[in-house]
Amino acid sequence: MHAIRVHQVGGPEVLRYESVERPSPGAGQALVQLEATGINFLEVYQRTGLYHVPLPFTPG
């Protein structure tokens, strides 16, 4: 499985496409395959450091 990950704050150049471990759904949960996802402006703030979140994180 692959994901876009952010390991440090900055511009679009800090976005990394990398392999990640496939999550295991818990009881009453389902794992779905996404074909596309959206990014909203809050995640741009997170990437640039204007809104602090623990790093690394996966936007979307």
C-alpha positions, 0 to 999 in steps of 0.5 A: 500500500502507498500513501503521501506522507509529510515528515517535516513542515514546508512546501509541496516538496516535503510530500513523499510518496512511500510504502506504508503498512496496510492497516488491519480493521478492528471489530465492526470496521471495514478496510476500503480501497480509495481511488482518489482523495481530496485535500482541503486547506487545513491540510495545507496549513498542517504541511506548512506548519501553520497548524501544528500536528504530530509528524509524520502524518498522512494528509487526506 
